[in-house]
Amino acid sequence: MAVKAYDLTGRTAFVTGAAGGIGRACAVLLAEAGALVHGADRDATGLHETAALIKDRGGIARTHLLDVTEHAQVRQAVESCGRLDVMAAVAGIMHSSPVLDTREEDLDRVLDVNFKGVLYACQEAARLMISNGTRGSIVTMASGAVDTGGPGLLCYGVAKAAVVQLTKTLATEVGRHGIRVNAVAPGWIRTPMTDRHDPGAQERTEALMSRMSPLGRVGEPDEIAHAVLHLASDASSFTTGQILRPNGGVAMPW
């Protein structure tokens, strides 16, 4: 019964940020669980590589080259699925600046991608699920940054906190349709995005996180993908409006 609960055969999933990192891991794992996966990203090369990985493992993949900050593009891509059972809104960017040095354009850019992009994906997924009478699952990507302040993380933390509020609010509004909405709030995960964010400090940051985690290490994208699969599947059928924290035992140490 436990294995069957994670079987997504016959279901359709949509994953934003599917070109790499956590988004790619989610797309591949959902496909391995049996879902037809629609991957979306603005990185055409990375998106093609993800689709190839899925197909090499016997899965089915569709790709959508889009910018999640463009609502019309998100709407068109989601509607083209015809049916949708799972939305994994993973796309995001990193930004770091001290509060006193944060510019309006910094905040706008991070909110556009990390909050509005998630909002658009959630809105269009919920609309399609409701219109089709689908008892679906929407999974958003928050962060351990929502649990505590951290130097330089104003824009990122604010956007991810907004994602948490979106998740909890939407869960109360669509639950009567049988749609569940939950968030995953990872700790420090080794991904290309974290490497690009601060390459010089990556080794030091990983060493710090490893010391602060009871598990003694940082996380991997596949470990977050398994959390998403749990929330996407029937294994979490009575779970909604919740924040799952796969963070190695610590949210965000400073």
N, C-alpha and C positions, 0 to 999 in steps of 0.2 A: 504493500500500500504506500509506503514512504517513497519508493522509486516512482510509482505511478503518479504521485502528486506533483512530481517535477516534469512530467511528460507534457510538452506543449504541441504535440502533433495535431495538425489541423488548425493551429492558431497563427495569427499574424502579429508580428511585433515591429515597432518602429523605433529606431535608435538614433538619436542625434549625437554628433561628435564621434561618429563611427570610424573615422579615418585612423585613429590610433589610441594608445593608452587605454583608459578604462572603457571608453566607448567601443573600441575595437573588441576588447575582451568580452564586453556584454553582448555585442552582436554575434560573435563566434559562439559563445556559450548558449545563447538563446536558440541559435540555429541547431546546435548539437542536441538541444532538448527537443527538437522537432519543429520549431516555429519557422514559418516563412519570414525572413527578416528583411525589412526595408532599412537600409543604412543611409544616413544623411550627414553631409559635411560640406565644407567649402574647399577642402583639400582633395582634389580629384585623384591625385596619385595614391594617397593614403586610402581613399575610399575604394579604389580599384583593388588595392592589395588586400583589404579586408574582405571584399567580395570573393576574391580568388581563394583566400584561406577557407572561407565558408564552403565554397564549391569543392575544393580539394578534399574536404572532410565529409562530402556527401550531402551538404545542406543546400538550401535555396536562398539566394540573395537578390535583392533589387537595390539599386543605388539612386540617390537623389543629390545632385550637386546644388547646394543652396546655402544661403546665409541665414542663420536662425534669427537674426535681428530684423529680417524682412518678413513681416507677418503674412503678406500675400504669398510668398514663396513657400512658407511653412504650410499654409492652408492648402495650397494646390498639391503639395507632395502628400500630405496626410489624406486628403480626399481621394487621391489617386489609388490609395490602398483598397478602396471599396469596403473592406471590413478591417477592423482593428481590435485586437484583444489586449495588446500590451504596448504601452508607451514608456520608453526609457529616455528621459530628457537629461542627457549627460553632458552635452556641449558646454564648454566653459573656458575661461582664460584666467591667467594669473596676473596680478598687479601688486606691486609693493611700493609704498611711499609713506614717509612720516606724515602724520596728520597736518602739521604746519606747512608741509610742502605739497599737499594734495591739491591738484587743480580741478576745476569743474569738469574739464574734458576727460580727466582720468576717471572720475566718478561716473560720468555719463557713459563712457565706453564699457566699463565693467558692468554697470547696471543693464546696459543694452544687451550684452551677451549672456551674463550669468543670471539675470533675473527675467528681463523681458523675453529673451529667447526661450526660457523655460516656460514662462507664462503662455506664450503663443502655442508652444507644443502641447501644453496641458489643455488649453482651450479647444484646440482643433481635435485633439484626441477624444476629449469628453463629448464634444458635439457629435462626432462620428459614432462613438459607442452608444450614445443615447438614441440617435436616429435609427440605429440598427438593432436596438434592444440588446446590446452586448454587455454581459456582466464582466467588464474588463478590469485591468489593473494599470494604474499610472504610477511610475516610479520616478522621482526627481532626485537630483544629485545636490546634496547640501555639503557640509564640510565640518570637520572638527573645530574650525575657526568660529563657529556659532556659539561654542560653549565658553569661550574666554577670549579676551582681547589679546592681541599680539602685535608687536612692533611692526609697523608698515602695512598692516592688514585691514585698514579702515575700509577701503573700497570693496575688497574681496569679502570681508566679513559682513558688511552691510548687505551686499547682494545675496550672500548665502543665507543670512538671517531672513531676508525677504522670501527666499525660496521655502524656508521652513514654514513661514506664515501662510504662504500660498498653499502649501501641501495640506496643512491642518484645516484651512478654510475651505478649500475645494472638497476635501473629504466629507465635510459636513453638508455640502451642497449636492453632491452627486451620489451619496450613499444610498439614497432611496431608489436609485436606478440600478443598484447592484454593482456600482463601480467603486473600487478601492483606490485610495491615493496615499502613498507612503514615500518617505525620503530615506536615502542612504547618506550618512555623514561620515566619510572616511577620515582616518588620520593621515599621516604622511605616507604617500604611495609612490613607489619608484616608477615614474612615467616620463615620456619625452617632454611633457609640459613642465614638470618640475625641473627637469634638466635645463630647459631653455630659460626658465624663470630666473635662475641664479646659478649658472654653471660652476662658478668659482667656489660657492658655498655649499654645493651639493654634498660633497663628502663630509664636511663638518656637520651639516644638518642631519644627515643620515646617522652619523655617530651619536649625535645628541638624542635623536628620536629612539635609537636602539637602546641607549642607556635608560631612558625614561619609560620605555615600554616593558611591562612584565615579561613579554615574550622575547625581548632582547633584539628586536629587528624592526625594520620598516616593512610596509606591506607591498604586495604585488597586485597589478591590475586584475588578475584572475580571481583574487580573493574578494575583491569588491564585486566582480561580476557574479559570483556565487550568491552574494547578498541580494543583488538585483534579481537573480533567478528565483530566489526564495520568495521575494515579495511579488514577483510577477506570476507565480504559480499558485495552484490550489493548496499548496502546503501552508499558505498564509491566508486562507479564506476568511478568517475572522479577525484580520489585522487591517486597520485603516487609520489614517491620521497619525501615524507613528513615525519616529525617527530611529532607524537602525544604525548603530555606531560600530562598524568594524574598524577599530582604531588601535588594536594591539594593547588595549587596556588603559590608554590615556588619550584624552581628546586633543589637546594641543598644549604641550608643556613650554613654559618660558622661565 
